[in-house]
Amino acid sequence: MADHLELVAEIPKVEKLTVQDRLELARKRRSQQLKRWEREKDKELGPPPPKKRPQRAKPVKFEPRIILLEAASRGDYDEGW
C-alpha cells in the first residue's frame, strides 16, 4: 500500500477521475487492504491448532458382586439374580 506522501501526491490524479472510476479505485484499494490484514493476522496467529476428535466414553462395567450388592441395597431381587 502506498504511504501517506504517495497518496497525497496522487490526489490531483484522483480528482480528475470520474465518480465510477473513483469508486472502482476505492474498492480495489479496500480489497488490497483486507487481503493485507488477513495475511498479517495469519502471521500473528500462526496455523490453527489441529482439531481434536472427541473421545467416546467407554461403557462402565461392574463386577457381578457389585451388581448384586447394588441391587440388594435397592431391594431389587430380580436384577441381582
A tleap script that builds the chain and sets N, CA, C and O, in Angstrom:
source leaprc.protein.ff14SB
mol = sequence {
  NMET ALA ASP HIE LEU GLU LEU VAL ALA GLU
  ILE PRO LYS VAL GLU LYS LEU THR VAL GLN
  ASP ARG LEU GLU LEU ALA ARG LYS ARG ARG
  SER GLN GLN LEU LYS ARG TRP GLU ARG GLU
  LYS ASP LYS GLU LEU GLY PRO PRO PRO PRO
  LYS LYS ARG PRO GLN ARG ALA LYS PRO VAL
  LYS PHE GLU PRO ARG ILE ILE LEU LEU GLU
  ALA ALA SER ARG GLY ASP TYR ASP GLU GLY
  CTRP
}
set mol.1.N position { 0.848 -1.175 0.000 }
set mol.1.CA position { 0.000 0.000 0.000 }
set mol.1.C position { 0.888 1.230 0.000 }
set mol.1.O position { 1.984 1.239 0.561 }
set mol.2.N position { 0.393 2.236 -0.629 }
set mol.2.CA position { 1.141 3.476 -0.730 }
set mol.2.C position { 1.165 4.184 0.622 }
set mol.2.O position { 0.208 4.127 1.395 }
set mol.3.N position { 2.289 4.853 0.882 }
set mol.3.CA position { 2.348 5.599 2.137 }
set mol.3.C position { 1.644 6.946 1.967 }
set mol.3.O position { 1.150 7.268 0.886 }
set mol.4.N position { 1.604 7.715 3.030 }
set mol.4.CA position { 0.827 8.950 3.049 }
set mol.4.C position { 1.287 9.935 1.974 }
set mol.4.O position { 0.460 10.533 1.285 }
set mol.5.N position { 2.587 10.104 1.832 }
set mol.5.CA position { 3.105 11.070 0.849 }
set mol.5.C position { 2.716 10.684 -0.575 }
set mol.5.O position { 2.386 11.547 -1.388 }
set mol.6.N position { 2.755 9.399 -0.871 }
set mol.6.CA position { 2.350 8.943 -2.207 }
set mol.6.C position { 0.868 9.200 -2.444 }
set mol.6.O position { 0.470 9.590 -3.541 }
set mol.7.N position { 0.063 8.986 -1.431 }
set mol.7.CA position { -1.373 9.228 -1.564 }
set mol.7.C position { -1.677 10.713 -1.771 }
set mol.7.O position { -2.522 11.078 -2.588 }
set mol.8.N position { -0.983 11.550 -1.026 }
set mol.8.CA position { -1.175 12.990 -1.175 }
set mol.8.C position { -0.766 13.432 -2.569 }
set mol.8.O position { -1.447 14.253 -3.184 }
set mol.9.N position { 0.327 12.904 -3.069 }
set mol.9.CA position { 0.788 13.251 -4.413 }
set mol.9.C position { -0.195 12.766 -5.473 }
set mol.9.O position { -0.260 13.333 -6.564 }
set mol.10.N position { -0.949 11.739 -5.166 }
set mol.10.CA position { -1.883 11.159 -6.133 }
set mol.10.C position { -3.226 11.902 -6.173 }
set mol.10.O position { -4.019 11.677 -7.088 }
set mol.11.N position { -3.491 12.768 -5.214 }
set mol.11.CA position { -4.780 13.454 -5.126 }
set mol.11.C position { -5.165 14.176 -6.422 }
set mol.11.O position { -6.304 14.039 -6.867 }
set mol.12.N position { -4.265 14.934 -7.038 }
set mol.12.CA position { -4.677 15.612 -8.278 }
set mol.12.C position { -5.149 14.639 -9.366 }
set mol.12.O position { -6.084 14.945 -10.106 }
set mol.13.N position { -4.520 13.494 -9.463 }
set mol.13.CA position { -4.937 12.499 -10.465 }
set mol.13.C position { -6.321 11.952 -10.121 }
set mol.13.O position { -7.171 11.793 -10.997 }
set mol.14.N position { -6.536 11.667 -8.839 }
set mol.14.CA position { -7.800 11.088 -8.393 }
set mol.14.C position { -8.941 12.089 -8.592 }
set mol.14.O position { -10.059 11.702 -8.934 }
set mol.15.N position { -8.656 13.372 -8.376 }
set mol.15.CA position { -9.696 14.391 -8.544 }
set mol.15.C position { -10.193 14.468 -9.981 }
set mol.15.O position { -11.325 14.882 -10.228 }
set mol.16.N position { -9.352 14.071 -10.926 }
set mol.16.CA position { -9.740 14.120 -12.343 }
set mol.16.C position { -10.544 12.883 -12.767 }
set mol.16.O position { -11.133 12.871 -13.849 }
set mol.17.N position { -10.571 11.851 -11.926 }
set mol.17.CA position { -11.296 10.627 -12.262 }
set mol.17.C position { -12.801 10.857 -12.173 }
set mol.17.O position { -13.276 11.731 -11.448 }
set mol.18.N position { -13.525 10.056 -12.920 }
set mol.18.CA position { -14.985 10.103 -12.811 }
set mol.18.C position { -15.399 9.444 -11.502 }
set mol.18.O position { -14.601 8.773 -10.848 }
set mol.19.N position { -16.633 9.643 -11.139 }
set mol.19.CA position { -17.145 9.062 -9.899 }
set mol.19.C position { -17.028 7.542 -9.950 }
set mol.19.O position { -16.618 6.912 -8.975 }
set mol.20.N position { -17.383 6.966 -11.071 }
set mol.20.CA position { -17.312 5.499 -11.205 }
set mol.20.C position { -15.874 5.006 -11.073 }
set mol.20.O position { -15.625 3.983 -10.435 }
set mol.21.N position { -14.924 5.731 -11.675 }
set mol.21.CA position { -13.521 5.330 -11.579 }
set mol.21.C position { -13.011 5.464 -10.143 }
set mol.21.O position { -12.227 4.635 -9.681 }
set mol.22.N position { -13.454 6.501 -9.440 }
set mol.22.CA position { -13.061 6.666 -8.035 }
set mol.22.C position { -13.595 5.526 -7.182 }
set mol.22.O position { -12.895 4.989 -6.323 }
set mol.23.N position { -14.858 5.166 -7.439 }
set mol.23.CA position { -15.434 4.044 -6.690 }
set mol.23.C position { -14.677 2.753 -6.957 }
set mol.23.O position { -14.413 1.973 -6.042 }
set mol.24.N position { -14.335 2.538 -8.209 }
set mol.24.CA position { -13.592 1.317 -8.561 }
set mol.24.C position { -12.214 1.311 -7.894 }
set mol.24.O position { -11.768 0.276 -7.398 }
set mol.25.N position { -11.546 2.454 -7.882 }
set mol.25.CA position { -10.246 2.568 -7.227 }
set mol.25.C position { -10.372 2.314 -5.722 }
set mol.25.O position { -9.542 1.627 -5.127 }
set mol.26.N position { -11.418 2.875 -5.118 }
set mol.26.CA position { -11.634 2.669 -3.682 }
set mol.26.C position { -11.901 1.197 -3.376 }
set mol.26.O position { -11.386 0.667 -2.392 }
set mol.27.N position { -12.695 0.538 -4.204 }
set mol.27.CA position { -12.966 -0.897 -3.992 }
set mol.27.C position { -11.687 -1.718 -4.118 }
set mol.27.O position { -11.441 -2.634 -3.334 }
set mol.28.N position { -10.883 -1.376 -5.111 }
set mol.28.CA position { -9.637 -2.108 -5.341 }
set mol.28.C position { -8.705 -1.947 -4.133 }
set mol.28.O position { -8.124 -2.920 -3.651 }
set mol.29.N position { -8.572 -0.711 -3.653 }
set mol.29.CA position { -7.693 -0.473 -2.506 }
set mol.29.C position { -8.216 -1.138 -1.251 }
set mol.29.O position { -7.435 -1.675 -0.466 }
set mol.30.N position { -9.523 -1.114 -1.047 }
set mol.30.CA position { -10.101 -1.775 0.130 }
set mol.30.C position { -9.865 -3.278 0.061 }
set mol.30.O position { -9.559 -3.911 1.072 }
set mol.31.N position { -10.005 -3.838 -1.114 }
set mol.31.CA position { -9.754 -5.269 -1.278 }
set mol.31.C position { -8.298 -5.597 -0.952 }
set mol.31.O position { -8.019 -6.589 -0.278 }
set mol.32.N position { -7.378 -4.771 -1.425 }
set mol.32.CA position { -5.963 -4.985 -1.125 }
set mol.32.C position { -5.708 -4.855 0.376 }
set mol.32.O position { -4.933 -5.621 0.950 }
set mol.33.N position { -6.360 -3.887 1.001 }
set mol.33.CA position { -6.191 -3.680 2.434 }
set mol.33.C position { -6.665 -4.896 3.226 }
set mol.33.O position { -5.990 -5.342 4.154 }
set mol.34.N position { -7.822 -5.424 2.857 }
set mol.34.CA position { -8.357 -6.595 3.560 }
set mol.34.C position { -7.455 -7.808 3.385 }
set mol.34.O position { -7.246 -8.576 4.324 }
set mol.35.N position { -6.921 -7.977 2.174 }
set mol.35.CA position { -6.008 -9.105 1.941 }
set mol.35.C position { -4.741 -8.952 2.784 }
set mol.35.O position { -4.244 -9.928 3.347 }
set mol.36.N position { -4.224 -7.736 2.870 }
set mol.36.CA position { -3.020 -7.486 3.658 }
set mol.36.C position { -3.290 -7.738 5.142 }
set mol.36.O position { -2.467 -8.344 5.828 }
set mol.37.N position { -4.429 -7.280 5.633 }
set mol.37.CA position { -4.785 -7.521 7.039 }
set mol.37.C position { -4.928 -9.009 7.320 }
set mol.37.O position { -4.515 -9.493 8.374 }
set mol.38.N position { -5.512 -9.730 6.376 }
set mol.38.CA position { -5.688 -11.175 6.554 }
set mol.38.C position { -4.325 -11.865 6.639 }
set mol.38.O position { -4.126 -12.743 7.478 }
set mol.39.N position { -3.388 -11.473 5.775 }
set mol.39.CA position { -2.042 -12.063 5.819 }
set mol.39.C position { -1.355 -11.746 7.146 }
set mol.39.O position { -0.724 -12.618 7.744 }
set mol.40.N position { -1.476 -10.499 7.606 }
set mol.40.CA position { -0.852 -10.113 8.870 }
set mol.40.C position { -1.475 -10.868 10.045 }
set mol.40.O position { -0.778 -11.278 10.974 }
set mol.41.N position { -2.776 -11.042 9.990 }
set mol.41.CA position { -3.453 -11.774 11.063 }
set mol.41.C position { -2.981 -13.222 11.089 }
set mol.41.O position { -2.764 -13.789 12.160 }
set mol.42.N position { -2.820 -13.821 9.904 }
set mol.42.CA position { -2.352 -15.205 9.838 }
set mol.42.C position { -0.923 -15.328 10.384 }
set mol.42.O position { -0.583 -16.313 11.038 }
set mol.43.N position { -0.099 -14.320 10.109 }
set mol.43.CA position { 1.270 -14.357 10.618 }
set mol.43.C position { 1.288 -14.257 12.137 }
set mol.43.O position { 2.067 -14.940 12.802 }
set mol.44.N position { 0.427 -13.404 12.682 }
set mol.44.CA position { 0.389 -13.229 14.134 }
set mol.44.C position { -0.107 -14.481 14.845 }
set mol.44.O position { 0.458 -14.900 15.855 }
set mol.45.N position { -1.154 -15.064 14.315 }
set mol.45.CA position { -1.774 -16.195 14.988 }
set mol.45.C position { -1.078 -17.511 14.681 }
set mol.45.O position { -1.131 -18.431 15.498 }
set mol.46.N position { -0.449 -17.625 13.569 }
set mol.46.CA position { 0.163 -18.875 13.167 }
set mol.46.C position { -0.909 -19.838 12.675 }
set mol.46.O position { -2.085 -19.479 12.605 }
set mol.47.N position { -0.510 -21.049 12.337 }
set mol.47.CA position { -1.508 -22.006 11.832 }
set mol.47.C position { -2.469 -22.419 12.942 }
set mol.47.O position { -2.088 -22.463 14.112 }
set mol.48.N position { -3.696 -22.715 12.582 }
set mol.48.CA position { -4.653 -23.131 13.616 }
set mol.48.C position { -4.253 -24.483 14.197 }
set mol.48.O position { -3.695 -25.319 13.487 }
set mol.49.N position { -4.528 -24.703 15.466 }
set mol.49.CA position { -4.176 -25.991 16.076 }
set mol.49.C position { -5.030 -27.105 15.472 }
set mol.49.O position { -6.169 -26.871 15.067 }
set mol.50.N position { -4.480 -28.305 15.415 }
set mol.50.CA position { -5.272 -29.414 14.870 }
set mol.50.C position { -6.494 -29.679 15.736 }
set mol.50.O position { -6.447 -29.560 16.960 }
set mol.51.N position { -7.572 -30.036 15.084 }
set mol.51.CA position { -8.804 -30.308 15.824 }
set mol.51.C position { -8.705 -31.683 16.483 }
set mol.51.O position { -8.255 -32.656 15.878 }
set mol.52.N position { -9.135 -31.728 17.720 }
set mol.52.CA position { -9.117 -32.991 18.445 }
set mol.52.C position { -10.460 -33.675 18.267 }
set mol.52.O position { -11.517 -33.048 18.335 }
set mol.53.N position { -10.390 -34.949 18.043 }
set mol.53.CA position { -11.619 -35.731 17.942 }
set mol.53.C position { -12.143 -36.004 19.343 }
set mol.53.O position { -11.376 -36.342 20.245 }
set mol.54.N position { -13.427 -35.860 19.521 }
set mol.54.CA position { -13.962 -36.175 20.857 }
set mol.54.C position { -13.822 -37.673 21.124 }
set mol.54.O position { -14.106 -38.505 20.262 }
set mol.55.N position { -13.387 -37.984 22.310 }
set mol.55.CA position { -13.203 -39.391 22.663 }
set mol.55.C position { -14.536 -39.967 23.112 }
set mol.55.O position { -15.292 -39.342 23.856 }
set mol.56.N position { -14.794 -41.148 22.649 }
set mol.56.CA position { -16.020 -41.834 23.054 }
set mol.56.C position { -15.837 -42.364 24.463 }
set mol.56.O position { -14.795 -42.920 24.813 }
set mol.57.N position { -16.843 -42.182 25.236 }
set mol.57.CA position { -16.795 -42.674 26.610 }
set mol.57.C position { -16.880 -44.200 26.597 }
set mol.57.O position { -17.703 -44.781 25.889 }
set mol.58.N position { -16.038 -44.822 27.372 }
set mol.58.CA position { -16.058 -46.285 27.467 }
set mol.58.C position { -17.223 -46.678 28.368 }
set mol.58.O position { -17.484 -46.021 29.376 }
set mol.59.N position { -17.912 -47.736 28.006 }
set mol.59.CA position { -19.022 -48.161 28.869 }
set mol.59.C position { -18.485 -48.634 30.217 }
set mol.59.O position { -17.435 -49.271 30.302 }
set mol.60.N position { -19.219 -48.313 31.244 }
set mol.60.CA position { -18.822 -48.701 32.594 }
set mol.60.C position { -19.295 -50.129 32.837 }
set mol.60.O position { -20.460 -50.460 32.620 }
set mol.61.N position { -18.368 -50.966 33.291 }
set mol.61.CA position { -18.705 -52.364 33.572 }
set mol.61.C position { -18.376 -52.642 35.040 }
set mol.61.O position { -17.313 -52.281 35.545 }
set mol.62.N position { -19.323 -53.292 35.697 }
set mol.62.CA position { -19.144 -53.631 37.106 }
set mol.62.C position { -19.028 -55.136 37.250 }
set mol.62.O position { -19.577 -55.904 36.460 }
set mol.63.N position { -18.310 -55.528 38.264 }
set mol.63.CA position { -18.193 -56.951 38.567 }
set mol.63.C position { -19.554 -57.453 39.057 }
set mol.63.O position { -20.334 -56.682 39.615 }
set mol.64.N position { -19.841 -58.751 38.848 }
set mol.64.CA position { -21.138 -59.299 39.266 }
set mol.64.C position { -21.424 -59.082 40.758 }
set mol.64.O position { -22.574 -58.851 41.131 }
set mol.65.N position { -20.415 -59.151 41.599 }
set mol.65.CA position { -20.668 -58.981 43.033 }
set mol.65.C position { -21.100 -57.554 43.353 }
set mol.65.O position { -21.880 -57.343 44.281 }
set mol.66.N position { -20.606 -56.565 42.596 }
set mol.66.CA position { -21.012 -55.175 42.807 }
set mol.66.C position { -22.449 -54.992 42.350 }
set mol.66.O position { -23.228 -54.287 42.991 }
set mol.67.N position { -22.798 -55.634 41.235 }
set mol.67.CA position { -24.170 -55.547 40.726 }
set mol.67.C position { -25.142 -56.146 41.753 }
set mol.67.O position { -26.203 -55.584 42.024 }
set mol.68.N position { -24.759 -57.283 42.309 }
set mol.68.CA position { -25.603 -57.927 43.316 }
set mol.68.C position { -25.744 -57.038 44.563 }
set mol.68.O position { -26.838 -56.899 45.110 }
set mol.69.N position { -24.650 -56.451 44.997 }
set mol.69.CA position { -24.688 -55.591 46.178 }
set mol.69.C position { -25.588 -54.365 45.944 }
set mol.69.O position { -26.371 -53.994 46.818 }
set mol.70.N position { -25.474 -53.750 44.778 }
set mol.70.CA position { -26.273 -52.567 44.469 }
set mol.70.C position { -27.743 -52.933 44.359 }
set mol.70.O position { -28.601 -52.202 44.855 }
set mol.71.N position { -28.051 -54.070 43.707 }
set mol.71.CA position { -29.439 -54.499 43.563 }
set mol.71.C position { -30.036 -54.834 44.930 }
set mol.71.O position { -31.198 -54.530 45.198 }
set mol.72.N position { -29.239 -55.458 45.788 }
set mol.72.CA position { -29.728 -55.800 47.123 }
set mol.72.C position { -29.993 -54.540 47.954 }
set mol.72.O position { -30.946 -54.494 48.732 }
set mol.73.N position { -29.161 -53.538 47.788 }
set mol.73.CA position { -29.369 -52.307 48.557 }
set mol.73.C position { -30.630 -51.576 48.112 }
set mol.73.O position { -31.234 -50.844 48.896 }
set mol.74.N position { -31.021 -51.766 46.881 }
set mol.74.CA position { -32.260 -51.154 46.387 }
set mol.74.C position { -33.478 -52.047 46.638 }
set mol.74.O position { -34.614 -51.603 46.472 }
set mol.75.N position { -33.253 -53.276 47.028 }
set mol.75.CA position { -34.357 -54.208 47.241 }
set mol.75.C position { -34.867 -54.806 45.943 }
set mol.75.O position { -36.001 -55.283 45.883 }
set mol.76.N position { -34.044 -54.787 44.905 }
set mol.76.CA position { -34.444 -55.317 43.609 }
set mol.76.C position { -33.924 -56.750 43.514 }
set mol.76.O position { -32.780 -56.982 43.123 }
set mol.77.N position { -34.779 -57.706 43.878 }
set mol.77.CA position { -34.354 -59.114 43.912 }
set mol.77.C position { -34.240 -59.714 42.524 }
set mol.77.O position { -33.476 -60.660 42.332 }
set mol.78.N position { -34.976 -59.194 41.547 }
set mol.78.CA position { -34.933 -59.758 40.188 }
set mol.78.C position { -33.600 -59.444 39.495 }
set mol.78.O position { -33.051 -60.305 38.807 }
set mol.79.N position { -33.075 -58.232 39.663 }
set mol.79.CA position { -31.843 -57.852 38.970 }
set mol.79.C position { -30.622 -58.571 39.510 }
set mol.79.O position { -29.709 -58.891 38.748 }
set mol.80.N position { -30.588 -58.824 40.779 }
set mol.80.CA position { -29.431 -59.438 41.401 }
set mol.80.C position { -29.273 -60.917 41.049 }
set mol.80.O position { -28.203 -61.488 41.255 }
set mol.81.N position { -30.306 -61.531 40.529 }
set mol.81.CA position { -30.222 -62.979 40.240 }
set mol.81.C position { -30.089 -63.261 38.805 }
set mol.81.O position { -30.007 -64.423 38.408 }
savepdb mol mol.pdb
quit
